[in-house]
Amino acid sequence: MAQDQANEPARIFDMFRKMLLIRAFEEAAGENFFAGNVRGSVHQYIGEEAIAVGICANLRDDDLLTSYHRGHGHSIAKGADPRAMMLELFGRVGGTSGGKGGSMHIADFSVGMLGANGVIADGCTISVGAAQAIKLLKQDKIIVNFIGDGGINRGPFMEALNWAKVYELPVLFVCENNQIAATTTTKTVTAGDGIAARAESYGIPAVTIDGNDLLLVDRTAAKLISEIRGGGGPRLMQAMTYRLRGHFAHDKALYRAEGEAEAALEHEPVRRAEAWLLEQGISESEITNAKEEAEARIAQYVEDAHNAPWPDLKAAFTDVQDVGAPVPGAGQ
Ligand SMILES: Cc1ncc(C[n+]2csc(CCOP(=O)(O)OP(=O)(O)O)c2C)c(N)n1
């Protein structure tokens, strides 16, 4: 393993703190959706946190990332400011996109987060375009594209795999396989031998791992990313996981077998990372403090979001591509 063994518990504890921050953010996003403070939709990442955190721990600040509709965790893991993200969800000034993007459009170019995306699989082609630019500009960086298991059945995924391999681009595709696409069991609508086999049929090396095992995600990401940095071309990681909540905050997930979600709690990533840390000698009180700290930070951001101003109405006419139309009341 590339990391210094002696520092391993401290390093994993830092990653664990990030997982707690994501979980607290997601809990608050759901609560504030139901309270009517967050408009649009909220897709919580609860139960999948180890993947974003384990991957992003192996990225550099200037590496890039694209995400999909379940993107809060990826953004926080890459270093986006969760306070600005909460303001974004509330639609306020100070949000990552000035309050105009909302939950499914978090982007923060300053940390290489090129954007979440509500259009299934469209992040794949954006990633490959960015990877092509990296290669043309001879930059020493890579891009990670997160995608759900349902997304692999859309054309852009196939197009992106093909392009990435033809040009041997520095991209890591990470398929977060929570086994359900909205309300459909993905394997019932997927031809062939699955996601890894699909990547391999394009000549892209692929691995399948337990995505709820933070240490394993970290180790596997370190290996794949170093291969990509070394000029090895694209790689795919299929990370098996389980979303502990409904597809979006207001989905009661009635399509699940009775007891399934409760049984999945046994294998959920926060609990498993916590057990490992306790075995390594991190104390119960250190763990409790970390949880309280994450919750307090997010509670503060929710309060900040309530107090932040709404965007000026004129802001609806900025940051849009068609700049030809006059802005009412803007004196143009
Ligand atoms: C092009 C397109 N088709 C359909 C939808 C509607 N839709 C939103 S989420 C979703 C399922 C996505 O499942 P998956 O990719 O497995 O991600 P998950 O929600 O499980 O994380 C669908 C079909 C969409 N957003 N975009």
Ligand as a Chemical Component Dictionary entry (heavy atoms), coordinates in Angstrom:
data_LIG
# 
_chem_comp.id                   LIG 
_chem_comp.type                 NON-POLYMER 
_chem_comp.pdbx_formal_charge   1 
_chem_comp.three_letter_code    LIG 
# 
loop_
_chem_comp_atom.comp_id 
_chem_comp_atom.atom_id 
_chem_comp_atom.alt_atom_id 
_chem_comp_atom.type_symbol 
_chem_comp_atom.charge 
_chem_comp_atom.model_Cartn_x 
_chem_comp_atom.model_Cartn_y 
_chem_comp_atom.model_Cartn_z 
_chem_comp_atom.pdbx_ordinal 
LIG C1  C1  C 0 -31.917 10.762 -19.402 1  
LIG C2  C2  C 0 -32.724 10.526 -18.147 2  
LIG N1  N1  N 0 -33.678 9.569  -18.151 3  
LIG C3  C3  C 0 -34.413 9.348  -17.046 4  
LIG C4  C4  C 0 -34.216 10.103 -15.915 5  
LIG C5  C5  C 0 -35.062 9.860  -14.685 6  
LIG N2  N2  N 1 -34.275 9.222  -13.627 7  
LIG C6  C6  C 0 -33.788 9.938  -12.601 8  
LIG S1  S1  S 0 -32.870 9.018  -11.562 9  
LIG C7  C7  C 0 -33.140 7.617  -12.449 10 
LIG C8  C8  C 0 -32.546 6.310  -12.013 11 
LIG C9  C9  C 0 -31.081 6.368  -11.878 12 
LIG O1  O1  O 0 -30.569 5.211  -11.315 13 
LIG P1  P1  P 0 -29.026 5.023  -11.104 14 
LIG O2  O2  O 0 -28.269 5.512  -12.279 15 
LIG O3  O3  O 0 -28.822 3.589  -10.735 16 
LIG O4  O4  O 0 -28.669 5.969  -9.896  17 
LIG P2  P2  P 0 -29.232 5.914  -8.399  18 
LIG O5  O5  O 0 -30.426 6.805  -8.372  19 
LIG O6  O6  O 0 -29.531 4.497  -8.087  20 
LIG O7  O7  O 0 -28.147 6.442  -7.541  21 
LIG C10 C10 C 0 -33.928 7.901  -13.551 22 
LIG C11 C11 C 0 -34.334 6.884  -14.545 23 
LIG C12 C12 C 0 -33.221 11.102 -15.967 24 
LIG N3  N3  N 0 -32.956 11.874 -14.896 25 
LIG N4  N4  N 0 -32.481 11.288 -17.076 26 
# 
loop_
_chem_comp_bond.comp_id 
_chem_comp_bond.atom_id_1 
_chem_comp_bond.atom_id_2 
_chem_comp_bond.value_order 
_chem_comp_bond.pdbx_ordinal 
LIG C1  C2  SING 1  
LIG C2  N1  SING 2  
LIG C2  N4  DOUB 3  
LIG N1  C3  DOUB 4  
LIG C3  C4  SING 5  
LIG C4  C5  SING 6  
LIG C4  C12 DOUB 7  
LIG C5  N2  SING 8  
LIG N2  C6  DOUB 9  
LIG N2  C10 SING 10 
LIG C6  S1  SING 11 
LIG S1  C7  SING 12 
LIG C7  C8  SING 13 
LIG C7  C10 DOUB 14 
LIG C8  C9  SING 15 
LIG C9  O1  SING 16 
LIG O1  P1  SING 17 
LIG P1  O2  DOUB 18 
LIG P1  O3  SING 19 
LIG P1  O4  SING 20 
LIG O4  P2  SING 21 
LIG P2  O5  DOUB 22 
LIG P2  O6  SING 23 
LIG P2  O7  SING 24 
LIG C10 C11 SING 25 
LIG C12 N3  SING 26 
LIG C12 N4  SING 27 
# 
